[in-house]
């Protein structure tokens, strides 16, 4: 692929340094000799690791973002002589259609989530109209994607929504294995406190309440700690969680830079991800699950069929009912009282990631897709 090809990523929702967009996709394309730029909300134009960041103004209000930033992103994209426009948000579908019609260049729609399903659990949408909004989003995706040259889906389940498209592939959000090169075996064996970790968004449907409540049945002499990393949403939810009895065992670190996560994970004893059984989560592939595995941690995960296939199939952890704190507590107790099994689960998980679940493998699929588009 020629280094004269400019690839322009567009997002009005994500940070320019979003792990999937910047650290995985953009860096992979740069290493392949392509010129890459990202239009995203940022303080200023700059170049980082050979990738140009074209700054959109920062807007927190959702309505203003959709109305104002979408137009700004379109105007900025028009002025770039890109060979491929790579969209990352459903609110940019109209921008993609206009760019396709006006510029006549290639357009990729990168689908991070099943947005039709996601609408069913959005708290800011009235319950009575959620199904209708979800149906509308799915319809807009269908008609706009017919114009686009390729679809990239973050999971195989999302890919099924685009069965009709001539060029649609899944590029999964698996961890970059080289970031987890050390693994859990470096941990100090003399550490007595059993440390459980959760990394990600902290809101009710991600099971934070149940995880913290699962810490309540333990005796005062049980050496157990939960490390929570991420931002609470909404703010009042943080107050609810802090009021729980189990929060006495929590160490809250707030938002953590993605670069620091591998080192932090390697200091823990187990990872937990107990998302609620809503439609969008049941078929998801949360990055945190695979990062725990890559770091050599045994995992406690929701008992969704797909997750059970991954976790129990590789023997790397225990699947539980995410709505049942007692069941979560039972799994924690098992890991605490069976260090031999816990250690083996961690090794099994890391082996599974090395064999199946790495960005290094997914990145090749991304490059194959780009080669098809640029060679036409």
C-alpha positions in Angstrom: 0.0 0.0 0.0 1.4 3.4 -1.0 2.2 6.0 1.6 0.5 8.5 -0.6 -2.9 7.2 0.4 -4.5 9.4 3.1 -6.9 7.6 5.4 -9.2 10.0 7.4 -10.9 8.7 10.5 -13.9 10.7 11.7 -15.5 10.7 15.2 -17.5 13.3 17.1 -18.1 10.9 20.1 -14.7 9.4 20.9 -11.4 10.8 22.0 -8.8 11.0 19.2 -6.8 8.6 21.4 -9.6 6.0 21.7 -7.9 2.6 22.1 -9.7 1.1 19.1 -9.4 4.1 16.8 -5.9 5.4 17.6 -3.9 2.7 19.3 -5.2 -0.2 17.2 -6.6 0.8 13.8 -4.7 4.1 13.1 -1.3 2.8 14.3 -1.8 -0.4 12.3 -2.4 1.6 9.2 0.6 3.9 9.8 2.8 0.8 10.2 1.6 -0.4 6.9 2.9 2.8 5.2 -0.4 4.8 5.0 -0.9 8.4 6.0 -3.5 8.7 8.7 -5.5 11.6 10.2 -8.2 11.7 12.8 -11.0 14.3 13.0 -12.1 14.3 16.7 -12.8 16.6 19.7 -9.4 17.8 20.9 -7.7 20.9 22.3 -5.5 21.6 19.2 -4.2 20.2 15.9 -1.2 18.1 16.5 0.7 15.0 15.2 1.2 12.1 17.6 3.0 8.9 16.7 2.8 9.9 13.0 -1.0 10.4 13.1 -2.4 13.9 12.5 -5.1 15.0 14.9 -7.5 17.5 13.4 -9.2 19.1 16.3 -13.0 19.7 16.6 -14.1 22.0 19.5 -15.1 20.1 22.7 -18.9 20.0 23.2 -20.4 18.1 26.1 -24.1 18.7 25.4 -25.4 15.7 23.3 -27.8 17.7 21.2 -25.3 20.4 20.4 -22.7 17.8 19.6 -25.0 16.1 17.1 -26.1 19.3 15.4 -22.9 21.4 15.5 -20.0 18.9 15.5 -21.5 16.8 12.7 -21.5 19.8 10.4 -18.0 20.8 11.5 -16.7 17.3 10.9 -18.2 17.3 7.4 -16.7 20.7 6.6 -13.3 19.6 7.8 -13.5 16.3 5.9 -14.4 18.1 2.7 -11.2 20.0 2.8 -9.0 16.9 3.1 -7.9 15.0 0.0 -8.5 11.5 1.5 -8.7 8.3 -0.3 -10.8 6.6 2.4 -13.1 8.1 4.9 -13.5 5.9 8.0 -16.5 6.7 10.2 -16.8 5.7 13.8 -20.2 7.0 14.9 -23.8 6.5 13.7 -24.4 10.2 13.9 -21.9 10.6 11.1 -23.8 8.4 8.7 -25.2 11.5 6.9 -21.7 12.9 6.7 -20.5 9.6 5.1 -23.3 9.7 2.5 -22.5 13.3 1.6 -18.8 12.6 1.3 -19.5 9.6 -0.9 -21.8 11.6 -3.2 -19.6 14.8 -3.3 -16.1 13.4 -3.2 -16.7 10.0 -4.8 -14.1 8.4 -2.6 -14.3 5.2 -0.5 -16.2 5.3 2.8 -16.0 2.7 5.6 -18.5 2.5 8.5 -16.9 1.1 11.6 -19.7 -0.2 13.9 -18.5 -0.3 17.5 -21.9 -1.3 19.0 -25.2 -2.7 18.0 -26.8 0.7 18.1 -30.4 -0.6 17.4 -30.2 -2.7 20.5 -28.3 0.0 22.5 -31.3 2.3 22.1 -33.4 -0.1 24.2 -31.4 0.7 27.4 -30.6 4.4 26.9 -31.8 6.2 30.0 -32.2 9.6 28.2 -34.7 8.1 25.7 -38.3 7.7 27.0 -39.1 4.0 27.4 -42.2 4.2 25.3 -40.3 5.2 22.2 -37.1 3.2 22.7 -38.1 0.4 20.3 -39.1 2.9 17.7 -35.8 4.8 18.0 -33.9 1.5 17.7 -35.9 0.6 14.6 -35.2 4.0 13.1 -31.4 3.7 13.8 -31.3 0.3 12.2 -33.2 1.6 9.2 -30.8 4.6 8.8 -27.8 2.2 9.0 -29.3 0.0 6.4 -30.0 2.7 3.8 -26.7 4.6 4.3 -24.5 1.6 4.4 -25.7 0.5 1.0 -23.8 3.6 -0.3 -20.6 2.7 1.6 -17.8 0.7 0.3 -17.2 -1.4 3.4 -18.5 -2.2 6.9 -16.3 -3.1 9.8 -18.1 -4.6 12.8 -16.6 -5.0 16.3 -18.3 -8.4 16.8 -19.6 -11.2 14.7 -23.1 -10.6 16.1 -23.0 -6.9 14.9 -21.8 -8.2 11.5 -25.0 -10.2 11.1 -26.9 -6.9 10.9 -25.0 -6.1 7.6 -25.4 -9.6 6.0 -26.6 -7.8 2.8 -23.4 -5.8 2.3 -20.9 -6.8 -0.4 -17.9 -6.1 1.8 -18.4 -6.5 5.5 -16.0 -8.0 8.0 -15.6 -8.2 11.8 -12.5 -6.7 13.3 -12.8 -7.5 17.0 -11.6 -5.3 19.8 -9.1 -7.8 21.3 -6.1 -6.6 23.3 -2.7 -5.8 21.9 -0.8 -8.8 23.2 2.6 -7.0 23.2 1.2 -4.6 25.9 0.8 -7.7 28.2 4.1 -9.3 27.6 5.0 -9.9 31.2 1.9 -11.6 32.6 0.8 -12.4 36.1 3.8 -14.7 36.9 5.8 -11.6 38.1 3.4 -10.9 40.9 4.8 -11.1 44.4 3.7 -14.3 46.0 3.9 -13.0 49.6 1.0 -10.6 49.1 -1.8 -11.6 51.4 -4.7 -9.5 50.4 -6.8 -11.0 47.6 -7.2 -8.2 45.0 -10.2 -8.2 42.6 -10.3 -5.6 39.8 -13.0 -4.1 37.6 -11.9 -1.7 34.8 -14.5 0.2 32.7 -17.6 2.3 32.9 -19.2 2.5 36.3 -23.0 2.5 35.9 -25.9 0.4 37.1 -26.3 -1.8 34.1 -22.6 -2.8 34.2 -23.4 -4.6 37.5 -21.4 -2.4 39.8 -24.0 -2.5 42.6 -24.1 -6.3 42.6 -20.3 -6.6 42.5 -19.9 -4.3 45.6 -22.8 -6.0 47.4 -21.0 -9.3 46.8 -18.3 -8.1 49.1 -20.7 -7.8 52.1 -20.9 -11.5 53.3 -17.1 -11.7 53.9 -15.8 -11.8 57.5 -13.8 -8.9 58.8 -10.6 -11.1 58.8 -11.0 -12.0 55.1 -8.2 -10.2 53.3 -10.2 -9.0 50.2 -10.1 -5.8 48.2 -11.9 -4.6 45.1 -10.2 -2.1 42.9 -12.6 0.0 40.8 -11.3 1.9 37.8 -13.4 4.2 35.6 -15.9 7.0 35.8 -19.3 6.8 37.5 -22.3 7.7 35.4 -24.5 9.5 36.4 -22.8 11.3 39.3 -25.6 10.4 41.8 -24.9 6.7 41.1 -21.5 7.1 42.7 -23.3 8.2 46.0 -25.5 5.1 45.8 -22.5 2.8 45.5 -20.5 4.5 48.2 -23.4 4.1 50.6 -23.2 0.3 50.2 -21.7 -1.7 53.0 -19.3 -3.5 50.6 -17.7 -0.2 49.6 -15.6 -0.4 52.7 -13.5 -3.0 50.8 -13.2 -0.8 47.6 -10.2 1.1 46.4 -11.5 3.6 43.9 -8.9 4.8 41.5 -11.1 6.8 39.1 -10.2 6.9 35.4 -7.0 5.1 34.4 -4.9 5.9 31.3 -5.1 2.8 29.0 -1.3 2.6 28.9 -1.3 2.0 32.7 -3.9 -0.8 32.7 -1.6 -3.8 31.8 0.8 -2.9 34.7 -2.2 -2.4 37.1 -3.8 -5.7 36.1 -0.6 -7.7 36.6 -0.7 -6.6 40.3 -4.2 -8.2 40.8 -5.5 -11.7 41.6 -8.6 -11.8 39.6 -10.7 -9.7 37.2 -14.5 -9.3 37.2 -17.0 -8.2 34.6 -20.7 -8.8 35.5 -22.6 -6.8 33.0 -26.4 -7.0 33.2 -28.2 -9.3 30.7 -29.5 -6.5 28.4 -29.6 -7.2 24.7 -26.6 -5.2 23.7 -24.4 -6.9 26.3 -25.3 -10.5 25.9 -23.5 -10.8 22.6 -20.8 -8.2 23.3 -17.0 -8.9 23.5 -15.9 -6.5 26.3 -12.2 -5.6 25.9 -11.8 -5.8 29.7 -12.5 -9.5 29.7 -9.7 -10.2 27.3 -7.3 -7.8 29.0 -7.8 -9.7 32.3 -7.1 -12.9 30.4 -4.0 -11.4 28.6 -2.7 -10.3 32.0 -3.0 -13.9 33.3 -5.9 -13.2 35.6 -8.7 -15.7 36.3 -12.1 -14.0 35.6 -15.5 -13.9 37.1 -18.0 -13.1 34.3 -21.7 -12.9 33.5 -23.1 -16.3 32.4 -24.1 -15.2 28.9 -23.9 -18.2 26.4 -21.2 -16.4 24.4 -19.1 -15.5 27.5 -19.5 -19.0 28.9 -18.1 -20.4 25.6 -15.1 -18.2 26.0 -14.5 -18.4 29.8 -15.5 -22.0 30.5 -14.3 -23.1 27.1 -10.8 -22.0 27.9 -11.0 -22.9 31.6 -10.1 -19.3 32.6 -12.7 -18.5 35.2 -16.2 -18.8 36.6 -19.5 -17.6 35.1 -22.2 -16.3 37.4 -25.7 -14.8 37.3 -24.7 -11.0 37.2 -27.9 -10.0 39.1 -27.1 -12.3 42.0 -24.6 -10.9 44.6 -24.6 -14.2 46.5 -23.5 -16.1 43.4 -20.8 -13.5 42.7 -19.6 -13.8 46.3 -19.4 -17.6 46.1 -17.2 -17.3 43.0 -14.9 -14.9 44.8 -14.6 -17.2 47.8 -13.7 -20.1 45.5 -10.9 -18.2 43.9 -9.6 -17.0 47.3 -9.7 -20.5 48.8 -8.2 -22.4 45.8 -5.0 -20.7 44.8 -3.9 -23.6 42.7 -7.0 -23.5 40.6 -6.9 -19.7 40.4 -3.3 -19.8 39.2 -4.2 -22.4 36.5 -7.2 -20.4 35.3 -5.0 -17.4 34.8 -2.5 -19.4 32.8 -5.4 -20.9 30.7 -6.8 -17.4 30.0 -3.5 -16.0 28.8 -2.9 -19.1 26.6 -6.3 -18.6 25.0 -5.6 -15.0 24.3 -2.3 -15.8 22.7 -3.9 -18.4 20.5 -7.2 -16.7 19.6 -7.9 -13.3 21.0 -5.2 -10.8 19.9 -5.3 -7.5 18.1 -2.3 -8.6 16.1 -4.6 -11.2 14.4 -7.5 -8.7 14.0 -5.2 -6.0 12.6 -4.3 -8.3 9.6 -8.0 -8.4 8.8 -8.1 -4.6 8.8 -5.1 -4.4 6.5 -6.7 -7.0 4.1 -9.8 -4.9 3.9 -7.8 -1.7 3.2 -5.8 -3.5 0.5 -9.0 -4.5 -1.3 -10.3 -1.0 -1.2 -7.1 0.7 -2.3 -6.3 -1.8 -5.1 -9.7 -1.2 -6.8 
